[in-house]
Amino acid sequence: MSKSAVKISSDLLSNPLCEQEPSFLEMVTAFDTAMKRMDSFNQEKINIIQTIIISGNIFVFPSLNMAVKRREQTLQDYKRLQSKVEKYEEKERTGPVLAKLH
């Protein structure tokens, strides 16, 4: 939207009426300056928001970071226990092995 406002202000500056009316030229120039400032401010906000979203999710959503860590820990535990189960399944089926497998 700010890009459209900058385009409108640029088009107004190129209007022949600006050459005829100095007061109109002054107003359009002020409007053009304001729109360009607004556009640069909006672009800075967009850059900050993108930086936060792309690289800063961990800081914005600490609970998300904790959930990811818990999931990774649980996945490691699962893999460790799964390998133990596989080892006991390969062994001879005796009483102690069946008890540990259970």
N, C-alpha and C positions, 0 to 999 in steps of 0.2 A: 504494500500500500504506500509505503514511503517512497518507493521508486516511482510510482505513478505521480505522487505529489511533486517530486523533483522534475519529472518530465513536463508536468503542467506548468510549473514555474519557469522552466526553460523556454517552453513554447510562448508563454506570456512575454518573456523578455525579448523574444524575436518578433513580437507583434509590432507592426508599424506605428501603432498608437503610442508606443513608448517613446518613439522619436519625436512625436508631436507634443506630448504632454510631459513635462519634466516631473510634475508631482506624481503622475501615474508611474513613470519610470522609477521614481524613488520608492514607491510602495511595492512595486513588483520586484525590485532588487532586494528589498528587505524580506519579502516573502520568499524569494529564491534562496537567500542566505539562510533563513530559518528552516526551509525544507531540506537544504543540504546538511545542515547541522543535525536535524532530526534523523535524516537517513544515516549519517555516520554514527550517531548515538545508537540507533536501532541495530546497525551492523555490529557494533561493539557488544551489545546485549546478546545478539545471536551467537557471536563467537564465544562469549562466556558460557552461555547455556550449552552450546555444543561441547565445550571443554568439560563442563561438569558432567554431562550425560555420558560422553565417550570415555573419559579417563577418570572421572571422579565418582562413579556409582558407589564405590565402597564408602566414600565419605558422606554421601547424601543419604544412603540407605544402610546404616550400620547393622540393622537386623538382617538384611539380605546377606551381608558379608558373613555374619555369624552363622546363618543357615547354610551357606555354602561350605563353611569350615566344618560344621557338624555333619553334613552330608559326606564330605570327603573322608572324615574320620570313620563314619559308619561304613562307608564303602571299603575302606582298608580293613576294618575289623571283619567284615563279611568275607572278603577275599582270604584273609588269614584263616578263619574258621572253615571255609570251604576247602582249603588245601588240607587241613587236618582231617576233615571228613573223607576226602579222597584217599588219604594215606591209610586210614582205618578200614576203608572198603577194600583196599588192595591186600591187606593183611589176612592171615588165616582167621576163620570165624571161630574164635574161642570165646569163653565166657567173659574175661576181662576186656577183650577187644570189642565185643558186642555191647558191653556195658558202657564203654567210652564212646562208642559210635552212637548209642542211643542218647 
